[in-house]
Amino acid sequence: MTTKTELGKTGLSIHPIGLGGNKIGHESPETNTEYGDNIVAAAIDNGLNFIDTAFMYGKGLSEEIIGRTLNETNWRNKVVLATKGADEYKGDDRTFNNSPQFLKNAVDESLRRLQTDVIDLYYIHFPDENTPKYEAVGALQQLREAGKIKAIGVSNFSLEQLKEANQDGYLDVVQGNYSLIDRSAETGLFPYLMENDISFIPYFPLASGLLAGKYTKDTVLSESQKRRPQFQGQTYLTHLEKVDRIREIANRHKVDVAHVVLAFYLTKEPIDAVIPGARNSGQVINNLKAAEVSLTAEDLKIIEEIYPVEQ
C-alpha cells in the first residue's frame, strides 16, 4: 500500500495518484457518463482517496455523480474532495465571475451537489477580468473560517494573478497545465510555489492520452484531438518517437508508459499529486500503479533529455 502524502501545507493526507473527474459527466462525445459511479467506487476500493472535479464538468453533473456515490456508500469520510467554480452561464454563453458573493454562492451549490457539509479543497477555476484576486481569495478564506471549505486553490492563473491572489498568504494549491510536452511551469511558476509552500497539481498530465503511449502513426484520431497542437503533423510523429524512448524505461520497470510519466512528475518538489482522468474502472486501478514506480537517477536523466524544459 502506497504511503499517503500531505498536500502542501493543507494538512490533508492524500494518495499521490488522484482521480480527475472531468470524464465523469462532462459534456463530450468522448465521455461515458454511465461509468461515473463505477469509476468512483473502483477508485476508493483500491486505495485512491483524492478526487478532483468541477462545476464545469457537465454543469454540475460530475459533482452530482460523485456526491451521490459517496453518499450512498458512506465513503465521504474516506475521500479528500476537490472541486472548482467561477463559471457563470447566461444561456449557452459562459463567462467567469470571481466576485466574493458569486464564489460564496458557487460553494454552497457545490456543497449541495456533492451532498457534503465541507469541501476539502476549493479552487477558483478561472480568473475573471474585473475582481481583484486577493478579494476573491479573501472570500474563500471567509468560507474556510466558516467551516465550509478546508483549503484554498486557484487554477489557470498567471504568475502575476497568482501573486495578487496570494498577497495575504491564504493560497494552498495551484492547478495548471503541465506535462512533459510543456514544462515551462518549472521555470516560471515552480520557484514561487516552493518559496511560498504552495502545492502544484498538474492537469492534462498525459497530454490528452498522447503521453500514455497508446497512440501510433496509424491511430485514427478524433476531431477534437486533431485540433490539439500535439496531434498535428510532424509534431505528432515526433512525440510518438519520444514516447517510444520512454517506453524503453517502462519496459525495464515492467510498467506502462503512463506510469513512468506520472512517476516523473511526482519527483518535482511542488507536485504532491497527479489527477489523471479515467473512462472506466480498469483505467483508475491501472493509474494507481504509478505510485509504485521508483525511477532511477539514470531514468530521470533520460526523460529530461527526451523532453527538456524549453528555454
C-alpha positions in Angstrom: 0.0 0.0 0.0 1.4 3.4 -1.0 2.1 5.8 1.8 -0.1 8.8 1.8 1.4 12.2 1.4 0.4 15.6 2.7 -1.0 18.1 0.2 1.2 21.1 0.7 0.5 22.8 3.9 -3.2 21.9 4.0 -2.9 19.0 6.5 -4.9 16.9 4.0 -3.4 13.4 3.6 -3.8 12.1 0.1 -2.7 9.2 -2.2 -0.3 10.7 -4.7 -2.4 9.4 -7.6 -5.8 11.1 -7.6 -8.8 10.9 -10.0 -9.7 13.7 -12.3 -13.4 13.9 -12.6 -13.6 15.7 -16.0 -14.6 12.5 -17.8 -17.4 11.8 -15.2 -20.4 13.8 -16.5 -18.5 16.0 -18.9 -20.5 17.1 -21.9 -18.4 15.4 -24.5 -18.8 12.6 -27.1 -15.7 11.0 -25.6 -17.2 10.7 -22.2 -19.1 7.7 -20.8 -21.3 9.2 -18.1 -22.8 5.9 -17.1 -19.3 4.8 -15.9 -19.2 7.6 -13.3 -20.4 5.7 -10.3 -18.3 2.6 -11.1 -15.2 4.7 -11.6 -15.5 6.4 -8.2 -16.3 3.1 -6.4 -13.3 1.4 -8.0 -11.0 4.3 -7.1 -11.9 4.1 -3.4 -11.9 0.3 -3.3 -8.3 0.3 -4.5 -6.9 2.9 -2.1 -7.4 6.1 -4.0 -8.7 8.9 -1.8 -8.2 12.2 -3.8 -11.0 13.1 -6.2 -10.9 16.3 -8.3 -14.0 17.6 -10.0 -15.6 21.0 -11.0 -18.9 22.6 -11.8 -17.7 22.9 -15.4 -17.7 19.2 -15.9 -21.2 18.7 -17.2 -22.6 21.9 -15.5 -22.5 20.1 -12.1 -23.2 16.6 -13.3 -19.8 15.3 -12.3 -20.3 16.7 -8.8 -23.7 15.1 -8.6 -22.5 11.7 -9.6 -19.6 11.8 -7.2 -21.7 13.2 -4.4 -24.4 10.5 -4.9 -21.8 7.7 -5.0 -20.1 8.9 -1.8 -23.4 9.4 0.0 -24.8 6.0 -1.0 -21.6 4.1 0.0 -20.9 6.2 3.2 -17.4 6.8 1.8 -17.3 10.6 2.1 -15.0 10.4 5.2 -12.6 8.3 3.2 -12.1 10.9 0.4 -10.3 14.2 0.0 -12.7 16.0 -2.3 -11.6 19.0 -4.5 -13.9 21.0 -6.8 -13.8 24.2 -8.7 -16.1 27.1 -9.6 -16.2 30.5 -11.3 -18.3 29.6 -14.4 -21.3 31.8 -15.0 -23.8 30.8 -17.7 -26.3 33.1 -19.4 -28.0 30.7 -21.8 -25.2 28.9 -23.6 -22.7 31.8 -23.1 -20.1 31.1 -20.4 -18.2 33.8 -18.6 -16.1 33.8 -15.4 -17.0 35.5 -12.2 -14.7 35.8 -9.2 -16.8 38.3 -7.2 -17.0 37.3 -3.5 -20.8 36.8 -3.5 -20.7 34.7 -6.6 -18.0 32.4 -5.2 -19.9 32.1 -1.9 -23.0 31.0 -3.8 -21.0 28.7 -6.0 -19.5 26.9 -3.0 -23.0 26.5 -1.5 -24.2 25.0 -4.7 -21.2 22.6 -4.9 -21.9 21.5 -1.3 -25.4 20.7 -2.3 -24.5 18.7 -5.4 -21.7 16.9 -3.6 -24.0 16.1 -0.7 -21.4 17.2 1.9 -21.0 19.7 4.7 -17.5 20.7 3.8 -15.3 20.7 0.6 -11.7 19.8 1.4 -10.2 21.9 -1.4 -12.0 24.6 -3.4 -10.4 26.2 -6.4 -11.3 29.4 -8.3 -11.4 27.6 -11.7 -10.6 30.6 -13.9 -9.7 34.2 -13.3 -12.2 36.9 -14.3 -11.3 40.3 -15.8 -12.5 42.6 -13.0 -12.3 41.2 -9.5 -9.1 41.9 -7.5 -7.7 38.4 -6.9 -7.0 39.0 -3.3 -10.7 39.8 -2.8 -11.7 36.6 -4.4 -9.4 34.5 -2.3 -10.4 36.5 0.7 -14.0 35.4 0.2 -12.8 31.8 0.2 -10.8 32.5 3.4 -14.1 33.6 5.0 -15.7 30.3 3.9 -12.7 28.4 5.4 -13.2 30.2 8.7 -16.9 29.3 8.4 -16.0 25.6 8.0 -17.4 25.2 4.5 -14.0 24.6 2.9 -10.7 23.4 4.3 -8.1 24.5 1.7 -8.0 27.2 -1.0 -6.8 26.8 -4.6 -6.7 28.7 -7.9 -6.5 27.3 -11.4 -5.4 28.8 -14.7 -4.0 31.9 -13.1 -0.9 33.7 -14.5 2.0 34.2 -12.2 1.1 37.8 -11.8 -2.5 36.9 -10.9 -1.3 34.3 -8.5 0.9 36.7 -6.6 -2.0 39.1 -6.3 -4.3 36.3 -5.1 -1.8 35.2 -2.5 -0.9 38.7 -1.1 -2.4 37.6 2.3 -0.8 34.1 2.2 -4.1 32.2 2.0 -3.3 30.0 -1.0 -2.6 26.3 -0.6 -2.8 24.8 -4.0 -2.4 25.9 -7.6 -3.6 23.8 -10.5 -2.3 24.4 -14.0 -1.4 22.9 -17.4 1.8 20.9 -17.1 3.2 17.8 -18.8 6.4 16.6 -20.4 5.2 18.4 -23.6 5.1 21.8 -21.8 7.4 22.0 -18.7 7.5 25.8 -18.7 5.9 26.0 -15.3 9.2 24.7 -13.8 11.0 27.9 -14.6 8.1 30.4 -14.5 5.9 29.2 -11.7 7.6 26.5 -9.5 10.1 28.8 -7.8 7.3 31.0 -6.5 5.3 28.0 -5.3 8.2 26.4 -3.5 9.1 29.7 -1.8 5.6 30.1 -0.6 4.9 26.4 0.3 2.1 26.1 -2.3 1.4 22.7 -3.8 1.0 22.3 -7.6 -1.4 19.9 -9.2 -0.9 19.4 -13.0 -3.9 18.9 -15.2 -3.7 17.1 -18.6 -0.7 15.3 -17.2 -0.8 12.7 -20.0 -1.4 15.4 -22.7 -4.9 14.0 -23.7 -3.5 10.5 -23.8 -0.6 11.1 -26.1 1.9 10.5 -23.2 0.1 7.3 -22.2 1.8 5.5 -25.0 -1.4 4.3 -26.6 -1.1 6.1 -30.0 0.7 5.1 -33.2 1.0 6.8 -36.5 -1.9 4.7 -37.7 -4.3 5.7 -34.9 -7.5 7.3 -36.1 -7.7 10.5 -34.1 -11.0 12.1 -33.1 -11.9 15.5 -34.4 -11.2 17.2 -31.0 -7.8 15.6 -30.9 -7.0 16.8 -34.4 -7.5 20.4 -33.2 -4.8 20.0 -30.4 -1.3 21.1 -31.4 0.4 17.9 -30.1 -1.6 15.8 -32.5 -0.8 17.7 -35.7 1.6 16.8 -38.5 5.3 16.3 -37.8 4.8 17.4 -34.2 2.6 14.3 -33.6 5.2 12.0 -35.2 8.0 13.5 -33.2 6.1 12.9 -29.9 5.4 9.3 -30.9 9.2 8.8 -31.3 9.9 10.4 -27.9 7.2 8.3 -26.2 8.8 5.2 -27.7 12.0 6.1 -25.9 10.1 6.5 -22.6 8.6 3.1 -23.4 12.1 1.6 -23.1 12.2 2.8 -19.5 8.7 1.5 -18.8 9.7 -1.9 -20.2 12.6 -2.1 -17.8 10.3 -1.4 -14.9 7.6 -3.7 -16.2 5.0 -0.9 -16.2 3.2 1.2 -18.7 4.5 4.4 -20.3 1.8 6.4 -18.4 3.2 5.0 -15.1 6.7 6.3 -15.8 5.4 9.7 -16.9 3.3 10.2 -13.8 6.1 9.0 -11.6 8.4 11.5 -13.2 6.0 14.4 -12.2 6.0 13.2 -8.6 9.7 13.7 -8.4 9.2 17.5 -8.8 9.1 19.3 -5.5 5.9 21.3 -5.6 3.9 18.4 -7.1 2.3 16.3 -4.4 -0.2 14.5 -6.5 -1.4 14.0 -10.1 -5.0 13.6 -11.2 -5.3 11.6 -14.4 -8.8 11.1 -15.7 -10.4 7.7 -16.5 -13.3 6.5 -18.6 -13.7 3.2 -16.8 -12.8 1.5 -13.5 -9.9 -0.5 -15.1 -8.1 2.7 -16.0 -8.5 4.0 -12.5 -6.9 0.9 -11.0 -4.2 0.9 -13.6 -3.3 4.5 -12.9 -2.6 3.8 -9.2 0.4 1.6 -10.2 2.4 4.8 -11.0 2.8 5.5 -7.3 4.8 2.2 -7.0 7.4 3.2 -9.7 10.8 4.2 -8.4 12.7 5.9 -11.2 16.5 5.8 -11.0 18.7 8.8 -11.5 19.6 7.5 -14.9 15.9 7.2 -15.8 15.3 10.8 -14.8 18.3 12.0 -16.8 17.0 10.2 -19.9 13.5 11.7 -19.5 14.9 15.1 -19.1 16.9 14.7 -22.3 13.9 13.5 -24.2 11.6 16.3 -23.0 13.8 19.2 -21.9 12.4 22.4 -20.4 12.0 24.8 -23.2 14.2 27.9 -22.7 
